[in-house]
Amino acid sequence: MKSRLAKEFGLRIPLFAFTNSPEVVVAVSRAGGMGVLGAVAYSADELAKHLDWIDANIGGRPYGVDVVMPASSAIGEAEIDHEALQRMIPEPQRRFVGEMLERYQVPPLPASAHVYSDLPSFVNALSRAQVEIALTHPIKLLANALGPPPEDVIAAAHKQGIKVAALAGSKRHALKQREAGVDIIVAQGTEAGGHTGEVSTMVLVPEVVDAVAPAPVLAAGGIGSGRQLAAALALGADGGWTGSIWLTAAENKVTPPVVKEKLVAAGSRDTVRSRAMTGKPARQLKTPWTEAWDGKESPGTLPLPLQFMATSDAINRIHYHAANTPDSRAKELLGSAVGQIVGRMNAVRPAAEIVEDIAGECERTLAGLRE
Ligand SMILES: Cc1cc2nc3c(=O)[nH]c(=O)nc-3n(C[C@H](O)[C@H](O)[C@H](O)COP(=O)(O)O)c2cc1C
């Protein structure tokens, strides 16, 4: 199981874990894989605190940080004028959100409720501050979603000996990223959770491996077991990049228990690639909320970051009432980014146990194939 990247980062198993949970980052890296903290949900200050905590608890094991610097968005590199962005949300979309909440009888938030920001760090003005903070920590990898990171960000990481990875859903994107100076391509198939393209992992990975050779490629999308990691290695990848399976890890305090329940119950046909969440196609649980945005009555979704802003109050209300109001219909609307592997996420388990199971099954599978 010793891939080039496993050797380079000093891993026992070439398993990379994208997660928003600092606790899962630590658990995976300590178990011999590589945790990568998704920064998008955090402010720069929150990220700094999480990275301090990781440094104090990870025992010197390698880890990475993932930021979202979209190659295209409604505001690009512009400074943020929150009120101007709010004014860009058209009336039909505002009305549609209100009607959905009324139909499902989701009340407003009580004053005591925690409110998540309507502008996560997926615009460059915010993500750049995160990169600055990440580069002051002993990270080994800086990853970016939605295109290659800006050239100066790649150069700053390289100056410190930090490898840069970027997610690609097509051969064309992978080649663009290599041209921009990205070291490791994460070839992510359509079955993956979150922002994803249209080509399956099985088809995409060898296509990208051949296109960018000899650069290392990680396979992403649909990996949740040792057999799937072995398949990724067989396709020519240097390891597996996983996301969904950590949503239901026991240590993960970012996924609310009510969402974990829904994920544990879902099957592999219960996801959809929809623009409902951010305005860009992202795989998530299929719910009446995604079906409404994708349906005939929909006013259409808005470009990033406006779709998230237009729906943010509603999503806060849905989360709050799904968790706290017994028998609330908010539970029906409650969603989560997740991939098709959700069908095999059938229990809440410690992250180290998940790593062990994948490592053991991958070893046995590779040995069995040689017999
Ligand atoms: C809840 C969730 C959020 C995600 N957010 C990001 C993100 O912020 N940045 C990123 O690079 N990838 C993100 N992804 C994609 C993962 O990095 C990864 O490529 C994907 O989960 C792999 O496929 P899998 O879900 O089948 O394991 C997200 C995935 C999930 C499930």
PDBQT file of the ligand as one rigid body, heavy atoms in Angstrom, charges set to zero:
ROOT
HETATM    1  C1  LIG A 401     -20.096  17.851   3.382  1.00  0.00    +0.000 C 
HETATM    2  C2  LIG A 401     -19.036  18.001   2.331  1.00  0.00    +0.000 A 
HETATM    3  C3  LIG A 401     -18.439  19.245   2.171  1.00  0.00    +0.000 A 
HETATM    4  C4  LIG A 401     -17.418  19.402   1.231  1.00  0.00    +0.000 A 
HETATM    5  N1  LIG A 401     -16.812  20.614   1.137  1.00  0.00    +0.000 NA
HETATM    6  C5  LIG A 401     -15.670  20.714   0.398  1.00  0.00    +0.000 A 
HETATM    7  C6  LIG A 401     -14.859  21.886   0.483  1.00  0.00    +0.000 A 
HETATM    8  O1  LIG A 401     -15.181  22.838   1.186  1.00  0.00    +0.000 OA
HETATM    9  N2  LIG A 401     -13.707  21.906  -0.222  1.00  0.00    +0.000 N 
HETATM   10  C7  LIG A 401     -13.299  20.828  -0.988  1.00  0.00    +0.000 A 
HETATM   11  O2  LIG A 401     -12.217  20.879  -1.587  1.00  0.00    +0.000 OA
HETATM   12  N3  LIG A 401     -14.060  19.734  -1.105  1.00  0.00    +0.000 NA
HETATM   13  C8  LIG A 401     -15.217  19.633  -0.405  1.00  0.00    +0.000 A 
HETATM   14  N4  LIG A 401     -15.950  18.479  -0.468  1.00  0.00    +0.000 N 
HETATM   15  C9  LIG A 401     -15.511  17.383  -1.365  1.00  0.00    +0.000 C 
HETATM   16  C10 LIG A 401     -14.452  16.515  -0.679  1.00  0.00    +0.000 C 
HETATM   17  O3  LIG A 401     -13.223  17.203  -0.613  1.00  0.00    +0.000 OA
HETATM   18  C11 LIG A 401     -14.218  15.206  -1.425  1.00  0.00    +0.000 C 
HETATM   19  O4  LIG A 401     -13.642  15.448  -2.681  1.00  0.00    +0.000 OA
HETATM   20  C12 LIG A 401     -15.439  14.345  -1.623  1.00  0.00    +0.000 C 
HETATM   21  O5  LIG A 401     -16.178  14.282  -0.447  1.00  0.00    +0.000 OA
HETATM   22  C13 LIG A 401     -14.992  12.935  -2.043  1.00  0.00    +0.000 C 
HETATM   23  O6  LIG A 401     -16.056  12.112  -2.365  1.00  0.00    +0.000 OA
HETATM   24  P1  LIG A 401     -16.892  11.271  -1.255  1.00  0.00    +0.000 P 
HETATM   25  O7  LIG A 401     -17.814  12.265  -0.662  1.00  0.00    +0.000 OA
HETATM   26  O8  LIG A 401     -17.584  10.237  -2.053  1.00  0.00    +0.000 OA
HETATM   27  O9  LIG A 401     -15.898  10.723  -0.275  1.00  0.00    +0.000 OA
HETATM   28  C14 LIG A 401     -17.007  18.306   0.434  1.00  0.00    +0.000 A 
HETATM   29  C15 LIG A 401     -17.634  17.078   0.586  1.00  0.00    +0.000 A 
HETATM   30  C16 LIG A 401     -18.637  16.911   1.516  1.00  0.00    +0.000 A 
HETATM   31  C17 LIG A 401     -19.272  15.556   1.668  1.00  0.00    +0.000 C 
ENDROOT
TORSDOF 0
